[in-house]
Amino acid sequence: MVEWSRYGLEDFLLFSASTYQRLFELHNAAWWPAPLLAQALGAAVVWAAWRRPSQRAAREVWAALATAWLIVAWAWHLQRFASVQWAAPWFAAGFAVQAAAMLAWALHPACGRDRPRPARVRVGLAIAGIALVWPALPLALGRPIAQAEWFGLMPDPTVLLTLAVLLLRPAPAWLWPLPLAWCAATGATLWPMQAPHALLAPLVAVVALATAWAARAPRAARHGDRR
């Protein structure tokens, strides 16, 4: 009988940290200068989610995010990550499902009607800031900027920016599970590599979920009082 307690996350890792980082470098080289354009789009998405309260703006924001998730599903998971990770096609399927869910929400009559509480906005902007400066992580870690991860082309900044928008523009609960699951998955990938930022995405996910739940609780209490 196999004693599973003897195994750690590092025993299930199929590639080294250098191989993983090299994938980002190859991906950036293949898509350059698209990373800069995608990053500008990410900043525009945050600005629209924060400063444009109209329902039309909300629909545009969710459509833009859905497009980013689809690009990551195809360009990163299927075309790049699949070369070293057997589960990459499943990740691609999950990202495609999330994109479809966000498009469905963009077309829903209730999309963009709710306004976030101030606490949600503050935390959402903080998370958006983390997502937008994510490409600078290699420099902070002593690696070349060619290995940067960009919104719309790589999963981590795309998912984190999505969590920010979920706080800035309230949406149904069914848009949360896959972004949260990816934060756990990327943490489980980076931890055995001893990456200094391994816990950053999981911690951001916990903060985002706690903020959304805390903002939801007073609303639920008000509805209860009305009854």
TORPA-4810 file (N, C-alpha, C, O; in nm, 3 decimals):
<nodes>
NODE_1_0.084_-0.121_0.000_0.000_0.000_0.000_0.088_0.126_0.000_0.185_0.135_0.075_M
NODE_2_0.052_0.222_-0.084_0.127_0.345_-0.093_0.097_0.432_0.029_-0.019_0.453_0.064_V
NODE_3_0.201_0.482_0.092_0.184_0.570_0.208_0.186_0.715_0.158_0.292_0.775_0.141_E
NODE_4_0.065_0.769_0.135_0.053_0.903_0.077_0.107_1.010_0.169_0.142_1.119_0.123_W
NODE_5_0.114_0.984_0.298_0.163_1.085_0.391_0.309_1.120_0.367_0.356_1.225_0.411_S
NODE_6_0.381_1.033_0.296_0.522_1.059_0.269_0.542_1.154_0.151_0.653_1.202_0.128_R
NODE_7_0.435_1.181_0.078_0.447_1.265_-0.040_0.412_1.410_-0.008_0.324_1.437_0.074_Y
NODE_8_0.482_1.503_-0.073_0.453_1.645_-0.062_0.421_1.701_-0.199_0.424_1.628_-0.298_G
NODE_9_0.390_1.830_-0.205_0.357_1.891_-0.334_0.471_1.880_-0.433_0.449_1.867_-0.554_L
NODE_10_0.595_1.885_-0.382_0.709_1.877_-0.472_0.718_1.744_-0.546_0.778_1.735_-0.653_E
NODE_11_0.657_1.639_-0.488_0.661_1.508_-0.554_0.568_1.501_-0.675_0.581_1.413_-0.760_D
NODE_12_0.474_1.595_-0.684_0.379_1.596_-0.795_0.412_1.702_-0.899_0.341_1.716_-0.999_F
NODE_13_0.519_1.778_-0.875_0.557_1.883_-0.969_0.630_1.821_-1.087_0.725_1.744_-1.069_L
NODE_14_0.585_1.853_-1.208_0.637_1.788_-1.328_0.748_1.868_-1.396_0.801_1.823_-1.498_L
NODE_15_0.783_1.984_-1.342_0.882_2.070_-1.408_0.954_2.152_-1.302_0.907_2.167_-1.190_F
NODE_16_1.069_2.204_-1.340_1.148_2.286_-1.248_1.106_2.432_-1.255_1.034_2.473_-1.346_S
NODE_17_1.152_2.508_-1.157_1.122_2.652_-1.157_1.180_2.720_-1.281_1.116_2.807_-1.339_A
NODE_18_1.300_2.681_-1.321_1.363_2.743_-1.438_1.284_2.712_-1.565_1.271_2.798_-1.653_S
NODE_19_1.231_2.590_-1.576_1.149_2.555_-1.692_1.022_2.637_-1.695_0.980_2.685_-1.800_T
NODE_20_0.960_2.653_-1.578_0.836_2.730_-1.567_0.859_2.875_-1.607_0.781_2.933_-1.682_Y
NODE_21_0.967_2.933_-1.557_0.999_3.072_-1.587_1.035_3.090_-1.734_1.006_3.193_-1.795_Q
NODE_22_1.099_2.989_-1.790_1.135_2.995_-1.932_1.010_2.997_-2.020_1.010_3.059_-2.127_R
NODE_23_0.904_2.930_-1.976_0.779_2.932_-2.052_0.725_3.074_-2.064_0.677_3.113_-2.171_L
NODE_24_0.733_3.151_-1.957_0.687_3.290_-1.961_0.770_3.371_-2.060_0.718_3.453_-2.135_F
NODE_25_0.900_3.345_-2.058_0.989_3.418_-2.149_0.956_3.386_-2.295_0.951_3.476_-2.379_E
NODE_26_0.935_3.260_-2.324_0.899_3.220_-2.460_0.764_3.277_-2.501_0.745_3.320_-2.615_L
NODE_27_0.671_3.277_-2.408_0.537_3.327_-2.437_0.541_3.476_-2.467_0.476_3.522_-2.561_H
NODE_28_0.617_3.552_-2.389_0.629_3.695_-2.413_0.694_3.724_-2.548_0.652_3.815_-2.620_N
NODE_29_0.797_3.648_-2.580_0.866_3.669_-2.708_0.774_3.641_-2.826_0.778_3.711_-2.927_A
NODE_30_0.691_3.538_-2.812_0.601_3.501_-2.921_0.489_3.604_-2.940_0.439_3.621_-3.051_A
NODE_31_0.450_3.670_-2.834_0.334_3.760_-2.840_0.372_3.909_-2.840_0.284_3.994_-2.854_W
NODE_32_0.499_3.940_-2.825_0.538_4.081_-2.816_0.499_4.158_-2.943_0.519_4.106_-3.053_W
NODE_33_0.441_4.281_-2.932_0.424_4.364_-2.812_0.285_4.353_-2.748_0.243_4.444_-2.676_P
NODE_34_0.213_4.245_-2.775_0.079_4.229_-2.719_0.073_4.244_-2.567_-0.026_4.295_-2.516_A
NODE_35_0.177_4.201_-2.491_0.168_4.219_-2.345_0.144_4.363_-2.302_0.069_4.387_-2.207_P
NODE_36_0.207_4.458_-2.370_0.188_4.598_-2.333_0.045_4.643_-2.362_-0.015_4.716_-2.283_L
NODE_37_-0.008_4.600_-2.475_-0.145_4.636_-2.511_-0.244_4.572_-2.413_-0.341_4.634_-2.372_L
NODE_38_-0.217_4.446_-2.376_-0.305_4.377_-2.282_-0.301_4.444_-2.145_-0.404_4.453_-2.078_A
NODE_39_-0.183_4.489_-2.105_-0.171_4.557_-1.976_-0.249_4.688_-1.976_-0.313_4.724_-1.877_Q
NODE_40_-0.244_4.759_-2.088_-0.322_4.883_-2.100_-0.471_4.852_-2.093_-0.548_4.928_-2.034_A
NODE_41_-0.512_4.741_-2.154_-0.652_4.700_-2.146_-0.691_4.669_-2.002_-0.801_4.703_-1.958_L
NODE_42_-0.601_4.603_-1.928_-0.629_4.574_-1.788_-0.651_4.700_-1.707_-0.742_4.706_-1.624_G
NODE_43_-0.567_4.800_-1.730_-0.584_4.927_-1.659_-0.716_4.993_-1.697_-0.783_5.051_-1.612_A
NODE_44_-0.753_4.983_-1.825_-0.880_5.041_-1.870_-0.998_4.968_-1.808_-1.099_5.031_-1.774_A
NODE_45_-0.987_4.838_-1.792_-1.094_4.760_-1.728_-1.113_4.805_-1.584_-1.227_4.823_-1.539_V
NODE_46_-1.004_4.822_-1.512_-1.013_4.867_-1.372_-1.076_5.006_-1.365_-1.164_5.030_-1.282_V
NODE_47_-1.031_5.096_-1.451_-1.086_5.232_-1.449_-1.235_5.230_-1.478_-1.312_5.299_-1.411_W
NODE_48_-1.276_5.153_-1.578_-1.419_5.146_-1.613_-1.501_5.085_-1.501_-1.611_5.132_-1.472_A
NODE_49_-1.450_4.980_-1.438_-1.522_4.917_-1.328_-1.536_5.010_-1.209_-1.634_5.003_-1.134_A
NODE_50_-1.439_5.098_-1.191_-1.438_5.188_-1.075_-1.511_5.319_-1.101_-1.589_5.365_-1.018_W
NODE_51_-1.485_5.379_-1.216_-1.530_5.516_-1.240_-1.651_5.529_-1.332_-1.708_5.637_-1.344_R
NODE_52_-1.690_5.420_-1.398_-1.805_5.429_-1.489_-1.917_5.340_-1.434_-1.916_5.219_-1.454_R
NODE_53_-2.013_5.400_-1.365_-2.117_5.320_-1.297_-2.229_5.269_-1.387_-2.318_5.199_-1.339_P
NODE_54_-2.226_5.302_-1.515_-2.338_5.265_-1.602_-2.343_5.114_-1.626_-2.244_5.043_-1.611_S
NODE_55_-2.461_5.069_-1.662_-2.479_4.928_-1.693_-2.403_4.890_-1.819_-2.350_4.779_-1.829_Q
NODE_56_-2.396_4.979_-1.914_-2.321_4.953_-2.036_-2.173_4.930_-2.005_-2.110_4.840_-2.060_R
NODE_57_-2.118_5.013_-1.916_-1.978_4.996_-1.878_-1.955_4.861_-1.813_-1.854_4.795_-1.838_A
NODE_58_-2.049_4.820_-1.727_-2.036_4.690_-1.661_-2.033_4.577_-1.763_-1.954_4.484_-1.752_A
NODE_59_-2.119_4.585_-1.863_-2.122_4.482_-1.967_-1.989_4.479_-2.044_-1.938_4.372_-2.075_R
NODE_60_-1.935_4.596_-2.073_-1.808_4.602_-2.145_-1.695_4.544_-2.061_-1.607_4.476_-2.114_E
NODE_61_-1.697_4.572_-1.931_-1.594_4.520_-1.842_-1.595_4.368_-1.839_-1.491_4.304_-1.852_V
NODE_62_-1.713_4.310_-1.822_-1.722_4.164_-1.815_-1.690_4.099_-1.949_-1.633_3.990_-1.953_W
NODE_63_-1.726_4.165_-2.058_-1.693_4.111_-2.190_-1.542_4.114_-2.213_-1.485_4.020_-2.270_A
NODE_64_-1.476_4.221_-2.169_-1.331_4.230_-2.182_-1.261_4.122_-2.098_-1.165_4.060_-2.144_A
NODE_65_-1.309_4.100_-1.976_-1.251_3.996_-1.892_-1.273_3.858_-1.952_-1.184_3.774_-1.949_L
NODE_66_-1.392_3.835_-2.007_-1.419_3.706_-2.071_-1.322_3.681_-2.186_-1.273_3.570_-2.204_A
NODE_67_-1.295_3.785_-2.264_-1.200_3.773_-2.374_-1.061_3.738_-2.323_-0.992_3.654_-2.380_T
NODE_68_-1.021_3.804_-2.214_-0.889_3.776_-2.155_-0.879_3.631_-2.108_-0.777_3.566_-2.130_A
NODE_69_-0.984_3.581_-2.043_-0.982_3.442_-1.996_-0.976_3.345_-2.113_-0.909_3.242_-2.104_W
NODE_70_-1.045_3.375_-2.222_-1.040_3.287_-2.340_-0.900_3.285_-2.402_-0.851_3.179_-2.442_L
NODE_71_-0.837_3.401_-2.410_-0.701_3.407_-2.465_-0.605_3.327_-2.379_-0.522_3.253_-2.432_I
NODE_72_-0.616_3.340_-2.247_-0.529_3.263_-2.158_-0.555_3.113_-2.174_-0.461_3.032_-2.174_V
NODE_73_-0.682_3.077_-2.187_-0.717_2.935_-2.204_-0.648_2.876_-2.326_-0.590_2.768_-2.320_A
NODE_74_-0.655_2.949_-2.437_-0.599_2.896_-2.561_-0.448_2.918_-2.571_-0.371_2.824_-2.590_W
NODE_75_-0.406_3.046_-2.558_-0.266_3.079_-2.585_-0.171_3.026_-2.478_-0.062_2.979_-2.510_A
NODE_76_-0.212_3.034_-2.351_-0.122_2.989_-2.245_-0.141_2.841_-2.213_-0.048_2.762_-2.227_W
NODE_77_-0.261_2.805_-2.169_-0.281_2.668_-2.120_-0.264_2.563_-2.232_-0.194_2.464_-2.214_H
NODE_78_-0.328_2.586_-2.345_-0.324_2.485_-2.451_-0.196_2.492_-2.534_-0.138_2.388_-2.566_L
NODE_79_-0.154_2.612_-2.570_-0.040_2.626_-2.661_0.095_2.627_-2.590_0.196_2.594_-2.652_Q
NODE_80_0.099_2.664_-2.463_0.227_2.678_-2.394_0.241_2.584_-2.274_0.332_2.503_-2.269_R
NODE_81_0.150_2.596_-2.178_0.162_2.522_-2.052_0.145_2.372_-2.073_0.201_2.292_-1.998_F
NODE_82_0.069_2.333_-2.173_0.045_2.191_-2.200_0.173_2.115_-2.234_0.176_1.992_-2.226_A
NODE_83_0.279_2.187_-2.271_0.404_2.120_-2.304_0.474_2.062_-2.182_0.559_1.975_-2.195_S
NODE_84_0.437_2.110_-2.062_0.502_2.060_-1.940_0.402_2.011_-1.835_0.441_1.948_-1.737_V
NODE_85_0.273_2.038_-1.856_0.173_2.005_-1.754_0.057_1.929_-1.819_-0.015_1.985_-1.903_Q
NODE_86_0.039_1.802_-1.781_-0.066_1.721_-1.842_-0.206_1.774_-1.811_-0.299_1.749_-1.888_W
NODE_87_-0.221_1.847_-1.701_-0.352_1.899_-1.663_-0.387_2.030_-1.734_-0.497_2.082_-1.715_A
NODE_88_-0.297_2.083_-1.814_-0.321_2.212_-1.878_-0.449_2.216_-1.961_-0.520_2.317_-1.955_A
NODE_89_-0.484_2.111_-2.037_-0.612_2.116_-2.111_-0.733_2.130_-2.019_-0.832_2.193_-2.055_P
NODE_90_-0.724_2.071_-1.900_-0.833_2.086_-1.803_-0.838_2.229_-1.750_-0.946_2.285_-1.729_W
NODE_91_-0.721_2.288_-1.728_-0.718_2.428_-1.688_-0.779_2.516_-1.798_-0.855_2.608_-1.770_F
NODE_92_-0.744_2.484_-1.923_-0.799_2.561_-2.036_-0.951_2.550_-2.038_-1.020_2.649_-2.061_A
NODE_93_-1.003_2.430_-2.013_-1.148_2.412_-2.011_-1.211_2.496_-1.900_-1.316_2.557_-1.920_A
NODE_94_-1.147_2.498_-1.783_-1.199_2.579_-1.673_-1.200_2.727_-1.707_-1.296_2.797_-1.676_G
NODE_95_-1.095_2.774_-1.771_-1.089_2.916_-1.809_-1.195_2.947_-1.914_-1.254_3.055_-1.912_F
NODE_96_-1.219_2.854_-2.006_-1.323_2.876_-2.106_-1.461_2.880_-2.043_-1.546_2.959_-2.083_A
NODE_97_-1.483_2.794_-1.945_-1.612_2.793_-1.873_-1.632_2.927_-1.801_-1.741_2.984_-1.803_V
NODE_98_-1.525_2.975_-1.736_-1.535_3.104_-1.667_-1.565_3.216_-1.765_-1.644_3.305_-1.735_Q
NODE_99_-1.501_3.213_-1.882_-1.527_3.314_-1.984_-1.673_3.311_-2.028_-1.736_3.416_-2.042_A
NODE_100_-1.727_3.192_-2.049_-1.867_3.179_-2.088_-1.959_3.232_-1.979_-2.060_3.296_-2.007_A
NODE_101_-1.923_3.203_-1.853_-2.006_3.250_-1.741_-2.005_3.403_-1.734_-2.109_3.464_-1.709_A
NODE_102_-1.890_3.465_-1.757_-1.882_3.611_-1.752_-1.956_3.674_-1.870_-2.017_3.780_-1.855_M
NODE_103_-1.952_3.611_-1.985_-2.030_3.661_-2.098_-2.180_3.650_-2.070_-2.257_3.740_-2.105_L
NODE_104_-2.220_3.539_-2.008_-2.361_3.523_-1.973_-2.405_3.632_-1.876_-2.515_3.686_-1.887_A
NODE_105_-2.318_3.664_-1.780_-2.351_3.770_-1.685_-2.356_3.906_-1.755_-2.440_3.989_-1.723_W
NODE_106_-2.266_3.929_-1.850_-2.265_4.057_-1.923_-2.396_4.079_-1.996_-2.438_4.193_-2.015_A
NODE_107_-2.461_3.971_-2.038_-2.587_3.981_-2.112_-2.710_3.977_-2.022_-2.822_3.994_-2.069_L
NODE_108_-2.689_3.953_-1.894_-2.801_3.942_-1.800_-2.861_4.080_-1.772_-2.787_4.178_-1.762_H
NODE_109_-2.992_4.089_-1.760_-3.055_4.220_-1.735_-3.009_4.286_-1.605_-3.011_4.409_-1.594_P
NODE_110_-2.967_4.207_-1.506_-2.928_4.263_-1.377_-2.782_4.307_-1.373_-2.738_4.365_-1.274_A
NODE_111_-2.707_4.279_-1.479_-2.565_4.313_-1.479_-2.544_4.463_-1.462_-2.603_4.543_-1.535_C
NODE_112_-2.461_4.501_-1.365_-2.427_4.641_-1.345_-2.523_4.721_-1.262_-2.504_4.842_-1.245_G
NODE_113_-2.629_4.659_-1.209_-2.727_4.735_-1.132_-2.684_4.760_-0.987_-2.711_4.866_-0.931_R
NODE_114_-2.615_4.662_-0.928_-2.574_4.677_-0.788_-2.453_4.768_-0.776_-2.367_4.771_-0.864_D
NODE_115_-2.448_4.843_-0.667_-2.335_4.930_-0.638_-2.258_4.872_-0.520_-2.319_4.829_-0.422_R
NODE_116_-2.125_4.872_-0.526_-2.046_4.814_-0.417_-2.041_4.907_-0.297_-2.050_5.029_-0.309_P
NODE_117_-2.024_4.847_-0.180_-2.002_4.924_-0.059_-1.860_4.981_-0.062_-1.773_4.924_-0.128_R
NODE_118_-1.833_5.092_0.008_-1.700_5.155_0.004_-1.586_5.060_0.040_-1.478_5.068_-0.019_P
NODE_119_-1.609_4.971_0.137_-1.502_4.878_0.176_-1.465_4.786_0.061_-1.348_4.755_0.041_A
NODE_120_-1.564_4.743_-0.014_-1.537_4.659_-0.131_-1.455_4.734_-0.234_-1.363_4.678_-0.293_R
NODE_121_-1.487_4.860_-0.254_-1.414_4.939_-0.353_-1.268_4.953_-0.313_-1.179_4.937_-0.396_V
NODE_122_-1.243_4.984_-0.186_-1.105_5.002_-0.141_-1.023_4.874_-0.159_-0.911_4.878_-0.210_R
NODE_123_-1.079_4.763_-0.117_-1.006_4.636_-0.130_-0.993_4.598_-0.278_-0.888_4.548_-0.320_V
NODE_124_-1.098_4.621_-0.354_-1.092_4.591_-0.497_-0.983_4.668_-0.568_-0.912_4.613_-0.652_G
NODE_125_-0.968_4.796_-0.535_-0.863_4.876_-0.598_-0.725_4.830_-0.554_-0.631_4.831_-0.634_L
NODE_126_-0.712_4.788_-0.428_-0.583_4.737_-0.381_-0.545_4.609_-0.457_-0.430_4.593_-0.497_A
NODE_127_-0.642_4.520_-0.476_-0.614_4.396_-0.549_-0.585_4.426_-0.696_-0.499_4.363_-0.757_I
NODE_128_-0.657_4.523_-0.752_-0.629_4.563_-0.890_-0.487_4.615_-0.903_-0.419_4.589_-1.003_A
NODE_129_-0.442_4.689_-0.802_-0.304_4.738_-0.803_-0.203_4.624_-0.804_-0.104_4.628_-0.876_G
NODE_130_-0.230_4.521_-0.724_-0.142_4.404_-0.722_-0.139_4.338_-0.859_-0.032_4.301_-0.909_I
NODE_131_-0.257_4.323_-0.920_-0.264_4.258_-1.052_-0.188_4.338_-1.157_-0.121_4.280_-1.243_A
NODE_132_-0.198_4.470_-1.152_-0.137_4.553_-1.254_0.015_4.565_-1.237_0.085_4.589_-1.335_L
NODE_133_0.065_4.549_-1.115_0.211_4.554_-1.096_0.272_4.414_-1.098_0.393_4.398_-1.080_V
NODE_134_0.189_4.311_-1.119_0.238_4.173_-1.122_0.353_4.153_-1.221_0.445_4.077_-1.192_W
NODE_135_0.352_4.220_-1.338_0.465_4.202_-1.431_0.600_4.244_-1.373_0.704_4.203_-1.424_P
NODE_136_0.599_4.326_-1.269_0.726_4.371_-1.210_0.785_4.269_-1.114_0.897_4.288_-1.066_A
NODE_137_0.714_4.162_-1.084_0.764_4.062_-0.990_0.901_4.005_-1.026_0.985_3.991_-0.938_L
NODE_138_0.927_3.973_-1.154_1.061_3.920_-1.185_1.173_4.013_-1.143_1.276_3.968_-1.093_P
NODE_139_1.154_4.143_-1.162_1.257_4.238_-1.122_1.279_4.233_-0.971_1.393_4.238_-0.924_L
NODE_140_1.169_4.224_-0.895_1.181_4.217_-0.749_1.247_4.088_-0.704_1.309_4.083_-0.597_A
NODE_141_1.236_3.983_-0.785_1.291_3.853_-0.750_1.426_3.827_-0.816_1.479_3.716_-0.807_L
NODE_142_1.481_3.928_-0.882_1.612_3.914_-0.943_1.612_3.839_-1.074_1.714_3.781_-1.113_G
NODE_143_1.497_3.838_-1.144_1.489_3.769_-1.273_1.467_3.872_-1.382_1.426_3.984_-1.353_R
NODE_144_1.492_3.838_-1.508_1.474_3.934_-1.617_1.328_3.968_-1.641_1.239_3.885_-1.619_P
NODE_145_1.304_4.090_-1.685_1.168_4.135_-1.713_1.106_4.054_-1.828_0.984_4.054_-1.844_I
NODE_146_1.189_3.986_-1.907_1.137_3.903_-2.015_1.050_3.790_-1.963_0.973_3.731_-2.039_A
NODE_147_1.061_3.758_-1.833_0.981_3.651_-1.772_0.857_3.705_-1.701_0.796_3.634_-1.620_Q
NODE_148_0.821_3.829_-1.729_0.705_3.890_-1.664_0.576_3.821_-1.704_0.564_3.766_-1.813_A
NODE_149_0.479_3.826_-1.612_0.345_3.772_-1.638_0.249_3.889_-1.655_0.240_3.976_-1.568_E
NODE_150_0.177_3.890_-1.767_0.094_4.004_-1.803_-0.053_3.967_-1.802_-0.092_3.855_-1.835_W
NODE_151_-0.134_4.064_-1.764_-0.279_4.048_-1.772_-0.320_4.015_-1.916_-0.267_4.071_-2.012_F
NODE_152_-0.415_3.922_-1.928_-0.469_3.889_-2.058_-0.389_3.786_-2.136_-0.435_3.734_-2.237_G
NODE_153_-0.266_3.756_-2.088_-0.183_3.656_-2.155_-0.141_3.544_-2.061_-0.117_3.432_-2.105_L
NODE_154_-0.131_3.574_-1.932_-0.094_3.475_-1.833_-0.203_3.468_-1.727_-0.273_3.567_-1.704_M
NODE_155_-0.218_3.354_-1.662_-0.334_3.336_-1.574_-0.333_3.416_-1.445_-0.437_3.471_-1.408_P
NODE_156_-0.220_3.424_-1.374_-0.223_3.483_-1.240_-0.272_3.629_-1.239_-0.367_3.658_-1.167_D
NODE_157_-0.211_3.720_-1.315_-0.262_3.858_-1.312_-0.403_3.871_-1.367_-0.479_3.958_-1.324_P
NODE_158_-0.439_3.784_-1.462_-0.575_3.787_-1.517_-0.677_3.749_-1.410_-0.782_3.812_-1.398_T
NODE_159_-0.646_3.646_-1.333_-0.737_3.602_-1.227_-0.744_3.705_-1.115_-0.853_3.734_-1.065_V
NODE_160_-0.631_3.761_-1.076_-0.633_3.860_-0.968_-0.711_3.985_-1.008_-0.785_4.040_-0.927_L
NODE_161_-0.695_4.029_-1.132_-0.771_4.145_-1.176_-0.921_4.114_-1.181_-1.004_4.201_-1.157_L
NODE_162_-0.954_3.989_-1.212_-1.095_3.947_-1.212_-1.152_3.954_-1.070_-1.265_3.998_-1.051_T
NODE_163_-1.074_3.911_-0.972_-1.120_3.921_-0.832_-1.142_4.067_-0.794_-1.236_4.099_-0.721_L
NODE_164_-1.056_4.156_-0.843_-1.073_4.298_-0.815_-1.205_4.348_-0.872_-1.278_4.422_-0.806_A
NODE_165_-1.235_4.309_-0.995_-1.359_4.353_-1.059_-1.481_4.292_-0.989_-1.585_4.357_-0.980_V
NODE_166_-1.469_4.171_-0.940_-1.579_4.110_-0.865_-1.614_4.191_-0.741_-1.728_4.189_-0.695_L
NODE_167_-1.515_4.261_-0.687_-1.542_4.349_-0.573_-1.593_4.486_-0.618_-1.681_4.544_-0.555_L
NODE_168_-1.537_4.536_-0.727_-1.575_4.669_-0.776_-1.714_4.670_-0.841_-1.786_4.769_-0.831_L
NODE_169_-1.749_4.560_-0.907_-1.879_4.549_-0.973_-1.944_4.418_-0.930_-1.923_4.315_-0.994_R
NODE_170_-2.023_4.421_-0.822_-2.082_4.297_-0.767_-2.148_4.212_-0.873_-2.217_4.261_-0.963_P
NODE_171_-2.126_4.080_-0.861_-2.176_3.983_-0.958_-2.222_3.859_-0.884_-2.198_3.847_-0.764_A
NODE_172_-2.288_3.768_-0.952_-2.340_3.648_-0.886_-2.229_3.561_-0.825_-2.113_3.567_-0.866_P
NODE_173_-2.269_3.482_-0.727_-2.173_3.395_-0.657_-2.108_3.294_-0.751_-1.996_3.251_-0.726_A
NODE_174_-2.177_3.257_-0.859_-2.122_3.154_-0.947_-2.005_3.203_-1.032_-1.946_3.124_-1.106_W
NODE_175_-1.971_3.330_-1.023_-1.852_3.379_-1.092_-1.726_3.370_-1.004_-1.616_3.398_-1.051_L
NODE_176_-1.742_3.333_-0.878_-1.630_3.329_-0.785_-1.550_3.199_-0.781_-1.427_3.206_-0.771_W
NODE_177_-1.611_3.080_-0.789_-1.536_2.957_-0.761_-1.412_2.934_-0.846_-1.307_2.897_-0.792_P
NODE_178_-1.420_2.955_-0.976_-1.304_2.925_-1.061_-1.186_3.020_-1.038_-1.072_2.973_-1.032_L
NODE_179_-1.207_3.152_-1.023_-1.092_3.238_-0.987_-1.030_3.199_-0.853_-0.908_3.199_-0.839_P
NODE_180_-1.114_3.165_-0.755_-1.060_3.124_-0.625_-0.983_2.993_-0.638_-0.877_2.977_-0.577_L
NODE_181_-1.036_2.900_-0.717_-0.969_2.771_-0.735_-0.834_2.789_-0.803_-0.737_2.721_-0.768_A
NODE_182_-0.827_2.881_-0.901_-0.698_2.902_-0.966_-0.595_2.959_-0.869_-0.478_2.921_-0.875_W
NODE_183_-0.636_3.048_-0.781_-0.541_3.104_-0.683_-0.483_2.992_-0.597_-0.364_2.993_-0.565_C
NODE_184_-0.566_2.896_-0.559_-0.517_2.782_-0.483_-0.423_2.697_-0.567_-0.320_2.651_-0.518_A
NODE_185_-0.458_2.678_-0.695_-0.376_2.594_-0.783_-0.240_2.657_-0.809_-0.138_2.588_-0.809_A
NODE_186_-0.237_2.788_-0.832_-0.108_2.851_-0.859_-0.022_2.854_-0.732_0.101_2.843_-0.741_T
NODE_187_-0.085_2.867_-0.616_-0.009_2.859_-0.492_0.052_2.721_-0.475_0.167_2.708_-0.431_G
NODE_188_-0.025_2.617_-0.508_0.025_2.479_-0.497_0.135_2.451_-0.598_0.219_2.364_-0.575_A
NODE_189_0.137_2.526_-0.709_0.244_2.510_-0.808_0.371_2.581_-0.764_0.481_2.527_-0.779_T
NODE_190_0.356_2.701_-0.711_0.473_2.782_-0.676_0.537_2.740_-0.544_0.657_2.757_-0.525_L
NODE_191_0.457_2.685_-0.452_0.510_2.652_-0.320_0.625_2.552_-0.326_0.729_2.577_-0.265_W
NODE_192_0.612_2.439_-0.397_0.725_2.346_-0.403_0.847_2.401_-0.477_0.957_2.348_-0.463_P
NODE_193_0.827_2.507_-0.556_0.941_2.573_-0.622_1.013_2.669_-0.527_1.116_2.726_-0.560_M
NODE_194_0.955_2.684_-0.407_1.008_2.778_-0.306_1.007_2.921_-0.358_1.096_3.000_-0.327_Q
NODE_195_0.906_2.953_-0.438_0.891_3.089_-0.489_0.851_3.183_-0.375_0.758_3.151_-0.301_A
NODE_196_0.917_3.296_-0.359_0.884_3.388_-0.248_0.740_3.437_-0.251_0.685_3.471_-0.146_P
NODE_197_0.678_3.442_-0.368_0.542_3.493_-0.380_0.438_3.381_-0.389_0.326_3.404_-0.435_H
NODE_198_0.474_3.261_-0.347_0.386_3.146_-0.364_0.250_3.165_-0.297_0.148_3.119_-0.348_A
NODE_199_0.248_3.232_-0.183_0.123_3.247_-0.107_0.048_3.376_-0.140_-0.058_3.401_-0.085_L
NODE_200_0.103_3.456_-0.230_0.041_3.587_-0.256_-0.097_3.573_-0.318_-0.193_3.633_-0.269_L
NODE_201_-0.109_3.496_-0.425_-0.240_3.480_-0.490_-0.342_3.413_-0.397_-0.456_3.460_-0.390_A
NODE_202_-0.306_3.305_-0.324_-0.403_3.249_-0.229_-0.447_3.348_-0.122_-0.564_3.351_-0.085_P
NODE_203_-0.354_3.429_-0.071_-0.390_3.528_0.031_-0.483_3.635_-0.027_-0.579_3.677_0.038_L
NODE_204_-0.455_3.679_-0.150_-0.543_3.776_-0.215_-0.683_3.718_-0.231_-0.782_3.787_-0.210_V
NODE_205_-0.690_3.590_-0.267_-0.820_3.525_-0.283_-0.897_3.523_-0.152_-1.017_3.549_-0.150_A
NODE_206_-0.828_3.492_-0.043_-0.893_3.488_0.089_-0.945_3.627_0.126_-1.056_3.641_0.176_V
NODE_207_-0.862_3.730_0.103_-0.903_3.867_0.136_-1.023_3.909_0.052_-1.117_3.969_0.104_V
NODE_208_-1.020_3.878_-0.077_-1.131_3.914_-0.166_-1.260_3.846_-0.122_-1.365_3.910_-0.115_A
NODE_209_-1.252_3.717_-0.092_-1.372_3.644_-0.051_-1.424_3.695_0.082_-1.545_3.711_0.099_L
NODE_210_-1.335_3.721_0.177_-1.377_3.772_0.307_-1.442_3.909_0.294_-1.541_3.939_0.362_A
NODE_211_-1.388_3.993_0.206_-1.445_4.126_0.185_-1.584_4.117_0.124_-1.675_4.188_0.167_T
NODE_212_-1.599_4.031_0.025_-1.729_4.014_-0.039_-1.831_3.960_0.061_-1.947_4.003_0.063_A
NODE_213_-1.788_3.866_0.144_-1.880_3.807_0.242_-1.919_3.910_0.349_-2.035_3.917_0.389_W
NODE_214_-1.822_3.989_0.394_-1.851_4.090_0.495_-1.947_4.195_0.443_-2.031_4.245_0.518_A
NODE_215_-1.936_4.229_0.315_-2.026_4.327_0.256_-2.164_4.267_0.233_-2.264_4.339_0.232_A
NODE_216_-2.170_4.136_0.215_-2.297_4.069_0.190_-2.378_4.054_0.318_-2.501_4.058_0.316_R
NODE_217_-2.309_4.035_0.430_-2.378_4.008_0.556_-2.473_4.120_0.597_-2.587_4.091_0.630_A
NODE_218_-2.430_4.249_0.596_-2.525_4.356_0.632_-2.645_4.362_0.539_-2.756_4.392_0.583_P
NODE_219_-2.624_4.334_0.410_-2.734_4.337_0.314_-2.834_4.228_0.347_-2.955_4.251_0.342_R
NODE_220_-2.784_4.108_0.381_-2.873_3.998_0.418_-2.951_4.032_0.545_-3.068_3.997_0.558_A
NODE_221_-2.883_4.101_0.638_-2.952_4.138_0.762_-3.062_4.238_0.735_-3.168_4.231_0.797_A
NODE_222_-3.038_4.332_0.642_-3.141_4.430_0.609_-3.263_4.364_0.547_-3.377_4.399_0.578_R
NODE_223_-3.237_4.268_0.458_-3.347_4.196_0.395_-3.429_4.121_0.501_-3.551_4.111_0.491_H
NODE_224_-3.358_4.067_0.602_-3.426_3.995_0.707_-3.514_4.087_0.789_-3.624_4.049_0.830_G
NODE_225_-3.464_4.212_0.814_-3.543_4.307_0.892_-3.671_4.348_0.818_-3.774_4.373_0.880_D
NODE_226_-3.662_4.356_0.686_-3.778_4.397_0.608_-3.889_4.294_0.616_-4.008_4.327_0.607_R
NODE_227_-3.849_4.169_0.631_-3.950_4.063_0.641_-4.022_4.069_0.775_-4.111_3.987_0.801_R
</nodes>
